Amino acid sequence: MIRKMTKRDHEQVLSFLSEEPSINLFIIGDLEAFGYDSDFQEIWAEFDEKEEIRAVLLRFYQSFIPYAKGDFNVNEFVSIMKNYNQPIYLSGKTELVVKFEAFDDLVLGKKQVTYFAECLTNEHLGSTNLEIKKADVVDVDRIIELRGSIEEFTLRSDARDILHQSMESNTGRTYYTEENGVITACVSTAAENSLSAMIVGVCTKKEYRRQGLATAIMQRLFQDVLAEGKTLCLFYDNPAAGRIYKRLGFKDIGMWTMHR
């Protein structure tokens, strides 16, 4: 049986998700921030014969994240997703997402497979003398402009709205450096919750690369987040970037697939 969850189900949903809190960072963070009654977010759960949750599917705007620990009814989840505009933005553990890729009539966005890593300690972090600023909502357009200039990035149509909302809801923060009013590098978090935060949007303007700007910003951001008792998580697919993250204390814990 699959049904839409309400706030009365939160304790059971959170108990299910908390068995893998890093992997479920996005779902936990969105539920803590926006609950079960918003028009842009919904979550469904499949139950077994003992009324225990077997799998969940979260919708956040046009994005979907499934989570399960074993077999689940992929067909029913796909039927739910087809009720929304396509292409679908889908992300999750690689072994789960591949089950959805088998449906030819489910139009998915561009695929990217990345490593999933987490950091639990600040013992590998250094310090910097650079002036690093924390962004506010007035900086959103400048941040989106920088991200849009990065060849490796695929900027979503709702990227500005999501960044703006993350700042207003305190589910994300962005630190940056600038020169003559132009943002030269920035690093953001997303899906921040009481337990963890995801590092996203690590980028440097092309002409300012290889100056250590992004690394310096990450050191400042990591110190602040870890000081709050949260775990840091991130995705990466570039081996060179992976080596930088590991020097900062990250360790690989799995693979993550995104269609966006």
SELOFI-511990 format. One line per field, with one value per atom (N, C-alpha, C): chain; atom name; x, y, z; residue number from 0. Coordinates in steps of 0.001 Angstrom, whole numbers, plus 500000, padded with zeros to 6 digits. Layout:
BEGIN
chaine = c(A;...)
atome = c(CA;...)
east = c(X;...)
north = c(Y;...)
up = c(Z;...)
num = c(NUM;...)
***
This chain:
BEGIN
chaine = c(A;A;A;A;A;A;A;A;A;A;A;A;A;A;A;A;A;A;A;A;A;A;A;A;A;A;A;A;A;A;A;A;A;A;A;A;A;A;A;A;A;A;A;A;A;A;A;A;A;A;A;A;A;A;A;A;A;A;A;A;A;A;A;A;A;A;A;A;A;A;A;A;A;A;A;A;A;A;A;A;A;A;A;A;A;A;A;A;A;A;A;A;A;A;A;A;A;A;A;A;A;A;A;A;A;A;A;A;A;A;A;A;A;A;A;A;A;A;A;A;A;A;A;A;A;A;A;A;A;A;A;A;A;A;A;A;A;A;A;A;A;A;A;A;A;A;A;A;A;A;A;A;A;A;A;A;A;A;A;A;A;A;A;A;A;A;A;A;A;A;A;A;A;A;A;A;A;A;A;A;A;A;A;A;A;A;A;A;A;A;A;A;A;A;A;A;A;A;A;A;A;A;A;A;A;A;A;A;A;A;A;A;A;A;A;A;A;A;A;A;A;A;A;A;A;A;A;A;A;A;A;A;A;A;A;A;A;A;A;A;A;A;A;A;A;A;A;A;A;A;A;A;A;A;A;A;A;A;A;A;A;A;A;A;A;A;A;A;A;A;A;A;A;A;A;A;A;A;A;A;A;A;A;A;A;A;A;A;A;A;A;A;A;A;A;A;A;A;A;A;A;A;A;A;A;A;A;A;A;A;A;A;A;A;A;A;A;A;A;A;A;A;A;A;A;A;A;A;A;A;A;A;A;A;A;A;A;A;A;A;A;A;A;A;A;A;A;A;A;A;A;A;A;A;A;A;A;A;A;A;A;A;A;A;A;A;A;A;A;A;A;A;A;A;A;A;A;A;A;A;A;A;A;A;A;A;A;A;A;A;A;A;A;A;A;A;A;A;A;A;A;A;A;A;A;A;A;A;A;A;A;A;A;A;A;A;A;A;A;A;A;A;A;A;A;A;A;A;A;A;A;A;A;A;A;A;A;A;A;A;A;A;A;A;A;A;A;A;A;A;A;A;A;A;A;A;A;A;A;A;A;A;A;A;A;A;A;A;A;A;A;A;A;A;A;A;A;A;A;A;A;A;A;A;A;A;A;A;A;A;A;A;A;A;A;A;A;A;A;A;A;A;A;A;A;A;A;A;A;A;A;A;A;A;A;A;A;A;A;A;A;A;A;A;A;A;A;A;A;A;A;A;A;A;A;A;A;A;A;A;A;A;A;A;A;A;A;A;A;A;A;A;A;A;A;A;A;A;A;A;A;A;A;A;A;A;A;A;A;A;A;A;A;A;A;A;A;A;A;A;A;A;A;A;A;A;A;A;A;A;A;A;A;A;A;A;A;A;A;A;A;A;A;A;A;A;A;A;A;A;A;A;A;A;A;A;A;A;A;A;A;A;A;A;A;A;A;A;A;A;A;A;A;A;A;A;A;A;A;A;A;A;A;A;A;A;A;A;A;A;A;A;A;A;A;A;A;A;A;A;A;A;A;A;A;A;A;A;A;A;A;A;A;A;A;A;A;A;A;A;A;A;A;A;A;A;A;A;A;A;A;A;A;A;A;A;A;A;A;A;A;A;A;A;A;A;A;A;A;A;A;A;A;A;A;A;A;A;A;A;A;A;A;A;A;A;A;A;A;A;A;A;A;A;A;A;A;A;A;A;A;A;A;A;A;A;A;A;A;A;A;A;A;A;A;A;A;A;A;A;A;A;A;A;A;A;A;A;A;A;A;A;A;A;A;A;A;A;A;A)
atome = c(N;CA;C;N;CA;C;N;CA;C;N;CA;C;N;CA;C;N;CA;C;N;CA;C;N;CA;C;N;CA;C;N;CA;C;N;CA;C;N;CA;C;N;CA;C;N;CA;C;N;CA;C;N;CA;C;N;CA;C;N;CA;C;N;CA;C;N;CA;C;N;CA;C;N;CA;C;N;CA;C;N;CA;C;N;CA;C;N;CA;C;N;CA;C;N;CA;C;N;CA;C;N;CA;C;N;CA;C;N;CA;C;N;CA;C;N;CA;C;N;CA;C;N;CA;C;N;CA;C;N;CA;C;N;CA;C;N;CA;C;N;CA;C;N;CA;C;N;CA;C;N;CA;C;N;CA;C;N;CA;C;N;CA;C;N;CA;C;N;CA;C;N;CA;C;N;CA;C;N;CA;C;N;CA;C;N;CA;C;N;CA;C;N;CA;C;N;CA;C;N;CA;C;N;CA;C;N;CA;C;N;CA;C;N;CA;C;N;CA;C;N;CA;C;N;CA;C;N;CA;C;N;CA;C;N;CA;C;N;CA;C;N;CA;C;N;CA;C;N;CA;C;N;CA;C;N;CA;C;N;CA;C;N;CA;C;N;CA;C;N;CA;C;N;CA;C;N;CA;C;N;CA;C;N;CA;C;N;CA;C;N;CA;C;N;CA;C;N;CA;C;N;CA;C;N;CA;C;N;CA;C;N;CA;C;N;CA;C;N;CA;C;N;CA;C;N;CA;C;N;CA;C;N;CA;C;N;CA;C;N;CA;C;N;CA;C;N;CA;C;N;CA;C;N;CA;C;N;CA;C;N;CA;C;N;CA;C;N;CA;C;N;CA;C;N;CA;C;N;CA;C;N;CA;C;N;CA;C;N;CA;C;N;CA;C;N;CA;C;N;CA;C;N;CA;C;N;CA;C;N;CA;C;N;CA;C;N;CA;C;N;CA;C;N;CA;C;N;CA;C;N;CA;C;N;CA;C;N;CA;C;N;CA;C;N;CA;C;N;CA;C;N;CA;C;N;CA;C;N;CA;C;N;CA;C;N;CA;C;N;CA;C;N;CA;C;N;CA;C;N;CA;C;N;CA;C;N;CA;C;N;CA;C;N;CA;C;N;CA;C;N;CA;C;N;CA;C;N;CA;C;N;CA;C;N;CA;C;N;CA;C;N;CA;C;N;CA;C;N;CA;C;N;CA;C;N;CA;C;N;CA;C;N;CA;C;N;CA;C;N;CA;C;N;CA;C;N;CA;C;N;CA;C;N;CA;C;N;CA;C;N;CA;C;N;CA;C;N;CA;C;N;CA;C;N;CA;C;N;CA;C;N;CA;C;N;CA;C;N;CA;C;N;CA;C;N;CA;C;N;CA;C;N;CA;C;N;CA;C;N;CA;C;N;CA;C;N;CA;C;N;CA;C;N;CA;C;N;CA;C;N;CA;C;N;CA;C;N;CA;C;N;CA;C;N;CA;C;N;CA;C;N;CA;C;N;CA;C;N;CA;C;N;CA;C;N;CA;C;N;CA;C;N;CA;C;N;CA;C;N;CA;C;N;CA;C;N;CA;C;N;CA;C;N;CA;C;N;CA;C;N;CA;C;N;CA;C;N;CA;C;N;CA;C;N;CA;C;N;CA;C;N;CA;C;N;CA;C;N;CA;C;N;CA;C;N;CA;C;N;CA;C;N;CA;C;N;CA;C;N;CA;C;N;CA;C;N;CA;C;N;CA;C;N;CA;C;N;CA;C;N;CA;C;N;CA;C;N;CA;C;N;CA;C;N;CA;C;N;CA;C;N;CA;C;N;CA;C;N;CA;C;N;CA;C;N;CA;C;N;CA;C;N;CA;C;N;CA;C;N;CA;C;N;CA;C;N;CA;C;N;CA;C;N;CA;C;N;CA;C;N;CA;C;N;CA;C;N;CA;C;N;CA;C;N;CA;C;N;CA;C;N;CA;C;N;CA;C;N;CA;C;N;CA;C;N;CA;C;N;CA;C;N;CA;C;N;CA;C;N;CA;C;N;CA;C;N;CA;C)
east = c(500841;500000;500877;500510;501221;500235;500633;499788;500642;500002;500675;500785;501961;502199;501708;501359;500979;501861;501704;502542;502327;501195;500960;501878;502430;503310;504787;505079;506473;507399;506980;507852;508233;507266;507548;508447;508184;509003;510432;510611;511946;512721;512029;512673;513202;512425;512841;514051;514015;515082;516368;516250;517403;518392;518013;518950;520112;519906;520978;520855;521209;520959;521711;522927;523661;523014;522710;522074;520731;520031;518695;518689;519834;519956;518921;518738;517800;516373;515966;514590;514360;515278;515137;515109;516028;516089;514833;514314;513108;511896;511805;510668;510728;511928;512057;511733;512116;511927;510517;509940;508693;507510;507761;506669;505928;504639;503835;502671;502569;501376;501641;502877;503172;502755;502558;502132;503289;504524;505680;506369;505866;506513;505488;505762;504923;505821;505348;506084;505087;505387;504580;505400;504721;505409;504688;505471;504930;505082;504011;504008;503968;504582;504493;503287;503163;501988;501949;503073;503126;502941;502554;502359;503662;504768;506057;506470;507144;507532;508604;508359;509297;510099;509465;510107;509370;510057;509429;509815;508988;509266;508923;509926;509730;509666;508708;508683;508986;509974;510302;510331;509272;509083;509048;510016;510030;511001;511544;512538;511931;512401;511950;513151;513016;514047;513380;513716;513222;514226;513727;514626;513985;514777;514329;515541;515302;516398;516346;515247;515094;514171;513456;512529;511357;510841;509678;508937;507744;506880;507259;508226;508709;507593;506775;505699;504770;504412;503487;504136;505406;506105;506226;506493;506578;505231;504147;502804;502556;503034;502898;503696;504919;505806;505261;504564;504026;502919;502400;501364;501929;503259;503906;504643;505005;505653;506957;507163;508400;509234;510575;511358;511376;511569;511614;513051;513228;514520;514506;515353;515369;516763;516854;518159;518007;519106;519088;520255;520269;521296;521267;522419;522514;521728;521792;521103;519583;519076;517630;517216;517979;517633;517617;518506;518574;517249;516495;515203;514206;514300;513408;513846;515118;515639;515125;514594;514093;512766;512116;510810;511015;510808;511048;510106;508911;507945;508107;509120;509427;510578;510253;511254;512102;513376;514281;515251;515785;516764;518119;519090;520443;521030;521696;522190;523607;523823;525155;525317;526381;526681;527891;527764;528826;529141;530278;530606;529871;529529;528873;529838;530183;531171;530659;531209;530822;532056;531922;533004;532452;533176;532724;533658;534784;535777;536377;536841;537493;539007;539528;540951;541871;541313;542138;542027;541261;541016;542099;542399;543343;542602;543312;542704;543147;542504;542818;542674;543409;543306;542420;541862;540992;539710;539191;537890;536791;536098;535036;533717;532736;531452;530349;529372;528197;527094;526547;525558;524206;523469;522081;521230;519925;519037;519327;519897;520216;521347;522073;523194;522797;521537;521110;521398;521049;521241;522713;523586;525018;525552;525035;525463;525001;523741;523207;523962;524341;525109;526447;527125;528398;528184;527213;526953;526635;525877;525497;526671;527775;528958;529894;529593;530457;530056;530963;530656;530219;530801;530502;529130;528512;527231;526068;525011;523731;522755;522442;521619;520143;519433;518010;517212;516025;515170;514668;514577;514095;515237;516476;517649;517579;517147;517079;516069;514887;513855;514324;514993;515446;516513;517462;518505;517908;516994;516337;515590;514861;514080;514978;516091;516984;517559;517831;518337;517256;516062;514975;514568;514677;514255;515407;516606;517806;518127;517767;518154;519381;519932;521143;521814;523112;523883;524948;525404;526443;527490;528754;529869;530579;531159;531772;532917;533739;534734;534321;534754;534415;535547;535522;536485;535762;535829;535163;533678;533026;531601;531200;532181;531905;532272;531346;531644;532643;533755;534825;534778;534231;534096;533037;532381;531395;531209;530719;530394;529095;528196;526895;526627;525664;525082;523637;523085;521672;521139;519836;519163;519707;520095;520576;519448;519781;518815;519506;518850;519409;520622;520836;521924;523041;522735;523718;523460;524434;524336;525075;524536;525134;525892;527148;527938;527592;527231;526865;527444;527393;527717;529118;530100;531491;531981;532231;532619;533475;534303;535194;535122;535025;535035;536327;536215;537307;538641;538634;539897;540493;539766;540267;540615;540637;540928;542406;542680;544037;544654;543802;544273;543865;543218;542815;541591;540811;539649;538577;538192;537131;537546;538811;539291;539229;539615;539563;538132;537207;535797;535276;535634;535184;535697;536954;537494;536669;536316;535504;534114;533496;532149;532130;533115;533173;533315;534183;534373;533060;532315;531057;530027;529874;528858;529218;530482;530900;530811;531038;530932;529514;528543;527142;526769;527748;527511;526892;527000;526405;527443;526981;527810;527750;528886;528934;528938;528163;528112;528318;528779;528883;528958;528688;528865;530091;530781;531827;532021;532422;532719;534072;534728;536039;537108;537972;539000;539877;540203;541027;540289;538986;538181;538080;537947;537862;539081;540254;541479;541494;540966;540883;539947;538778;537803;538352;539065;539608;540694;541437;542418;541732;540476;539705;538959;539075;538498;537323;536975;535842;536229;535248;535423;534240;534507;533446;532572;531227;530309;529336;529442;528547;528524;527591;527416;526013;525898;524630;524397;523176;522833;521811;522056;521133;520712;519412;518884;518335;518950;518514;518608)
north = c(498806;500000;501245;502209;503485;504597;505490;506637;507870;509018;510283;510502;510940;511144;512526;512604;513859;514040;515188;515464;514450;513763;512731;511530;511403;510280;510615;511830;512299;511415;511022;510216;508899;508261;506996;507214;508285;508591;508893;509720;510102;508904;508014;506802;505951;505853;505090;505738;507048;507761;507845;507863;508094;506937;505806;504679;504978;505898;506370;507892;508619;510071;510871;510456;511207;511024;509777;509493;510203;510325;510929;512392;513031;514428;515323;515169;516035;515836;514592;514327;514832;514519;514958;516480;517124;518578;519235;518727;519317;519110;517944;517692;518573;518743;519614;521058;521476;522881;523191;522309;522641;521732;520696;519868;519108;518900;518021;518743;520044;520753;521788;521912;522932;522450;523397;523033;522566;522809;522415;521154;520604;519420;518391;517133;516011;514812;513881;512634;511484;510426;509214;508073;507102;505945;504668;503647;502304;501507;500828;500053;498563;497773;496322;495805;494494;493894;494135;494556;494849;496344;497090;498538;499275;498693;499345;499927;501066;501721;500904;500688;499942;500886;501976;502926;504256;505344;506660;507347;508307;509128;510565;511456;512872;513675;514592;515590;516945;517635;519006;519806;520619;521280;520213;520275;519335;518170;518098;517079;515955;514732;513564;512811;512336;511511;510269;509081;507852;507340;506575;505898;504593;503551;502230;501428;500446;499581;498219;497957;496685;496852;495799;495869;496795;497446;498315;498383;498974;499028;500232;500018;501096;501589;500668;501031;502085;501918;502864;504227;504232;505499;506208;505465;506045;506647;505959;506473;507812;507951;509222;510316;510011;510994;511482;510629;510998;512042;512293;513306;514726;514837;516146;516421;517675;518070;517306;516930;516268;517221;517120;516043;516098;514933;514775;514937;515702;515752;514662;513677;512515;512333;512075;511816;510836;510148;509186;508226;507258;506220;505567;505358;504859;503571;502661;501374;501520;502639;502889;503604;504597;505386;504520;503543;502692;501965;501705;501034;501914;503234;504166;504382;504247;504463;503422;502317;501250;501615;502698;503091;504103;503635;504482;505680;505550;506644;507662;507482;508456;509322;510570;511462;512072;511705;512165;513207;514024;515017;514389;515224;514775;514025;512894;512012;512371;512297;512474;511522;510731;509808;510340;510449;511033;510161;510447;509865;510646;509951;510580;510463;511597;511597;512378;512091;512821;513164;514206;514670;514828;514254;514285;515072;515557;516196;517434;518372;519574;519527;518362;518274;518475;518377;518543;519949;520823;522141;523144;524038;525114;526422;527543;528860;529745;530894;531806;533250;534142;535570;536291;535539;536149;536691;537757;538262;537410;536683;535792;536279;536466;537026;535963;536128;535266;535965;535272;535873;536058;537035;537279;537189;537317;537176;538216;539356;540380;539929;538878;538382;537235;536824;535636;535768;536890;537040;536962;537527;537478;536039;535292;533893;533062;533261;532521;532894;534169;534594;533857;533726;533000;531532;530901;529485;529270;530198;530065;530187;530786;530948;529742;528782;527616;526525;526156;525178;523839;523434;522125;522060;523200;523241;523168;522462;522486;523249;524469;525334;525073;524698;524421;525700;525552;526713;527337;526529;527034;527256;527340;527463;528704;529827;531059;530943;530388;530245;529348;528255;527310;527949;528675;529331;530384;531181;532229;531614;530546;529923;529272;528686;528041;529052;530264;531304;531772;531974;532456;531441;530157;529101;528565;529109;528652;527185;526705;525346;525358;526539;526663;527992;528014;529247;529280;530464;530615;531587;531206;532086;532389;533591;533957;534945;535081;536141;537035;538283;539188;540163;540726;541747;542775;544028;545123;544837;544282;544019;542777;542028;540800;539601;538651;537437;536601;536277;535535;534039;533646;532232;532109;530961;530755;529268;528999;527643;527731;526785;526811;525502;525562;524347;524269;523070;522853;521783;521750;520719;520659;521810;521798;521385;520518;520103;520035;519465;519438;518532;517667;516688;516914;517498;517518;518639;518797;519811;519304;519615;519205;520373;520125;521122;521082;522223;522300;523586;523676;524919;525439;524532;524970;525466;526746;527266;528524;528715;529872;530446;531753;532425;532047;531785;531179;531895;533204;533948;534038;533502;533537;532146;531169;529810;529624;528540;528167;529200;529895;530831;530376;529206;528669;529321;530056;530773;529819;528836;527915;527103;526677;525917;526760;528035;528929;529125;529292;529466;528199;527036;525777;525618;525993;525883;526701;527928;528788;528192;527751;527202;525915;525039;523772;524009;524935;525224;525643;526530;527035;525925;525092;524035;522948;522521;521477;521959;523253;523811;523735;523620;523480;522021;521116;519702;518945;519488;518845;518077;517046;516304;516996;517035;517600;516493;516671;515703;516444;515729;516329;515265;515710;514877;515374;514459;514895;513836;514268;513329;513594;514659;515027;514492;513578;513004;514057;515130;516184;516866;517132;517723;516754;515453;514443;514443;514635;514670;515878;517010;518202;517957;517388;517136;516160;515149;514167;514776;515722;516423;517250;517628;518396;517502;516173;515243;514422;514487;513722;512280;511390;509978;509515;508705;508186;507201;507316;506365;505732;506061;505442;506231;505837;506512;507118;508231;508985;509343;509124;509465;510599;511568;512698;512803;513012;513381;514782;515758;517146;517957)
up = c(500000;500000;500000;499148;499095;499413;500300;500599;500881;500721;500980;502488;502941;504367;504830;506098;506742;507974;508620;509793;510911;510905;511916;511725;510508;510208;510413;510852;510845;511672;512838;513700;513026;512386;511707;510489;509736;508560;508971;510009;510448;510984;511681;512186;511038;509968;508797;508119;507963;507259;508072;509405;510265;510303;509739;509690;508749;507777;506907;506796;507860;507895;506849;506473;505452;504089;503737;502450;502350;503467;503456;503883;503771;504177;503514;502187;501484;501973;502126;502543;503966;504882;506269;506346;505641;505679;505152;504040;503462;504360;504992;505881;507124;507678;508853;508512;507312;506938;506456;505659;504964;505306;506087;506569;505487;505721;504871;504195;504384;503912;502831;502335;501334;499945;499033;497684;496813;497234;496421;496933;498032;498601;499063;498719;499147;499382;500215;500395;500511;499776;499810;500413;500999;501566;501172;500939;500704;501995;502390;503622;503319;504201;504063;504836;504902;505557;507057;507640;509073;509349;508322;508423;508728;508307;508448;507093;507111;505866;505147;503869;503029;502124;501692;500784;500849;500474;500412;499107;498704;497527;497877;497813;498110;496824;496740;495662;496260;495691;496063;494774;494544;493258;492162;491225;490111;490346;491562;491886;492712;492461;493202;493766;495006;495633;496227;495734;496341;497372;498328;499271;499719;499714;500174;500594;501438;501877;501200;500511;499822;498629;498270;497145;497455;496412;496576;495253;495281;494104;493234;492360;491497;490578;490068;489144;489737;490993;491623;491816;492181;492327;490972;489924;488581;488182;488507;488194;488873;490100;490813;490106;489726;489103;487771;487042;485731;485817;487020;487192;487181;487115;487169;485860;485656;484411;484181;482929;482568;481712;481683;482278;483805;484379;485823;486304;487364;488041;489115;488966;489856;490432;491725;492326;493475;493784;494863;494771;495674;495626;494246;493677;492306;492111;493075;492927;492959;493463;493444;492159;491771;490582;489329;489246;488051;487815;488865;488722;487965;488132;487444;485997;485736;484389;483398;483903;483035;482374;482820;482286;481150;479910;478742;478662;479233;479154;480285;481128;482168;481656;481333;480745;481860;481870;482907;482359;483247;482852;482586;482282;481983;483175;482884;483946;484374;485688;486244;487417;487409;488498;489252;490570;491374;492587;493179;494476;495555;496633;497773;498954;499566;500646;501838;503016;504213;505040;505849;506724;508137;509095;510484;511398;510855;511707;511039;511864;511345;511543;511908;512249;511050;509820;508627;508019;508667;508098;508491;507564;507829;508032;507881;508043;506886;506744;505646;506110;505432;505716;504708;503747;502750;503395;502835;503293;502667;503502;503042;503621;502752;503163;503124;503988;503972;503180;502197;501300;501974;501474;501872;500603;500754;499600;498519;498896;497896;496974;497361;496559;495632;495673;494926;493431;492835;491386;490997;491819;491509;491619;492579;492749;491560;491151;490005;488735;488612;487445;487380;488527;488547;488208;488833;488547;487067;486490;485084;484133;484600;483756;483814;484687;484869;483882;482983;481935;482502;483626;484186;484857;485092;485794;484809;485230;484527;485414;485031;485877;485626;486667;486550;486360;485764;485523;486829;487893;489176;490169;489673;490550;491435;490852;491629;492770;492476;493503;494643;494283;495300;496185;495580;496366;497282;496756;497548;498729;498467;499536;500581;500148;501108;502092;501608;502503;503468;502950;503801;504863;504523;505444;506290;506093;506804;506546;505365;504978;504074;503870;503074;503325;503125;503272;502173;501821;500805;501311;501176;501482;500170;500059;498792;498984;497925;497831;496670;496691;495596;495320;494128;493732;492878;493299;492588;492369;493395;493325;492567;492038;491293;492152;492306;493072;492281;492918;492242;492536;493682;494036;495110;495163;496215;496499;497693;498127;498912;498678;499347;500089;500995;501555;501089;501148;500824;501757;501891;502703;504124;504670;506058;506995;507920;508927;510280;511257;512606;512723;511730;511798;510797;509654;508581;507581;506660;505611;504383;503199;501939;501326;500938;500245;498759;498182;496766;496173;494842;494163;494398;494515;494669;493306;493182;491869;491990;490971;490897;489493;489408;488112;487371;486076;485310;485487;485424;485477;486879;487902;489276;489814;488930;489373;489700;490421;490859;491801;492533;493556;494960;495039;496340;496936;496120;496657;497182;496356;496769;497993;498040;499197;500460;500357;501512;502001;501048;501426;502101;501552;502147;503569;503806;505157;506145;505751;506626;506820;505724;505804;506621;506376;507103;508605;508977;510396;511045;510367;510927;511083;510042;510073;511090;511089;512026;513473;513693;515043;515579;514669;515067;515321;515221;515494;514338;513124;511957;511157;510449;509509;508154;507452;506109;505071;503998;502907;501593;500591;499260;498181;496946;495762;495013;494342;493426;492351;491159;490078;489444;489903;489386;490338;489884;490770;491438;490702;491290;492444;492239;493310;494485;494163;495211;496105;495512;496307;497243;496757;497607;498779;498489;499549;500584;500117;501063;501941;501405;502237;503317;503057;504028;505018;504841;505813;505338;504039;503522;503213;503353;503021;502171;501147;500284;501049;500850;501491;500497;499208;498224;496929;496035;494747;494690;493989;493890;492423;491947;490576;490554;489652;489478;488032;487782;486485;486648;485965;486185;484903)
num = c(0;0;0;1;1;1;2;2;2;3;3;3;4;4;4;5;5;5;6;6;6;7;7;7;8;8;8;9;9;9;10;10;10;11;11;11;12;12;12;13;13;13;14;14;14;15;15;15;16;16;16;17;17;17;18;18;18;19;19;19;20;20;20;21;21;21;22;22;22;23;23;23;24;24;24;25;25;25;26;26;26;27;27;27;28;28;28;29;29;29;30;30;30;31;31;31;32;32;32;33;33;33;34;34;34;35;35;35;36;36;36;37;37;37;38;38;38;39;39;39;40;40;40;41;41;41;42;42;42;43;43;43;44;44;44;45;45;45;46;46;46;47;47;47;48;48;48;49;49;49;50;50;50;51;51;51;52;52;52;53;53;53;54;54;54;55;55;55;56;56;56;57;57;57;58;58;58;59;59;59;60;60;60;61;61;61;62;62;62;63;63;63;64;64;64;65;65;65;66;66;66;67;67;67;68;68;68;69;69;69;70;70;70;71;71;71;72;72;72;73;73;73;74;74;74;75;75;75;76;76;76;77;77;77;78;78;78;79;79;79;80;80;80;81;81;81;82;82;82;83;83;83;84;84;84;85;85;85;86;86;86;87;87;87;88;88;88;89;89;89;90;90;90;91;91;91;92;92;92;93;93;93;94;94;94;95;95;95;96;96;96;97;97;97;98;98;98;99;99;99;100;100;100;101;101;101;102;102;102;103;103;103;104;104;104;105;105;105;106;106;106;107;107;107;108;108;108;109;109;109;110;110;110;111;111;111;112;112;112;113;113;113;114;114;114;115;115;115;116;116;116;117;117;117;118;118;118;119;119;119;120;120;120;121;121;121;122;122;122;123;123;123;124;124;124;125;125;125;126;126;126;127;127;127;128;128;128;129;129;129;130;130;130;131;131;131;132;132;132;133;133;133;134;134;134;135;135;135;136;136;136;137;137;137;138;138;138;139;139;139;140;140;140;141;141;141;142;142;142;143;143;143;144;144;144;145;145;145;146;146;146;147;147;147;148;148;148;149;149;149;150;150;150;151;151;151;152;152;152;153;153;153;154;154;154;155;155;155;156;156;156;157;157;157;158;158;158;159;159;159;160;160;160;161;161;161;162;162;162;163;163;163;164;164;164;165;165;165;166;166;166;167;167;167;168;168;168;169;169;169;170;170;170;171;171;171;172;172;172;173;173;173;174;174;174;175;175;175;176;176;176;177;177;177;178;178;178;179;179;179;180;180;180;181;181;181;182;182;182;183;183;183;184;184;184;185;185;185;186;186;186;187;187;187;188;188;188;189;189;189;190;190;190;191;191;191;192;192;192;193;193;193;194;194;194;195;195;195;196;196;196;197;197;197;198;198;198;199;199;199;200;200;200;201;201;201;202;202;202;203;203;203;204;204;204;205;205;205;206;206;206;207;207;207;208;208;208;209;209;209;210;210;210;211;211;211;212;212;212;213;213;213;214;214;214;215;215;215;216;216;216;217;217;217;218;218;218;219;219;219;220;220;220;221;221;221;222;222;222;223;223;223;224;224;224;225;225;225;226;226;226;227;227;227;228;228;228;229;229;229;230;230;230;231;231;231;232;232;232;233;233;233;234;234;234;235;235;235;236;236;236;237;237;237;238;238;238;239;239;239;240;240;240;241;241;241;242;242;242;243;243;243;244;244;244;245;245;245;246;246;246;247;247;247;248;248;248;249;249;249;250;250;250;251;251;251;252;252;252;253;253;253;254;254;254;255;255;255;256;256;256;257;257;257;258;258;258;259;259;259)
***
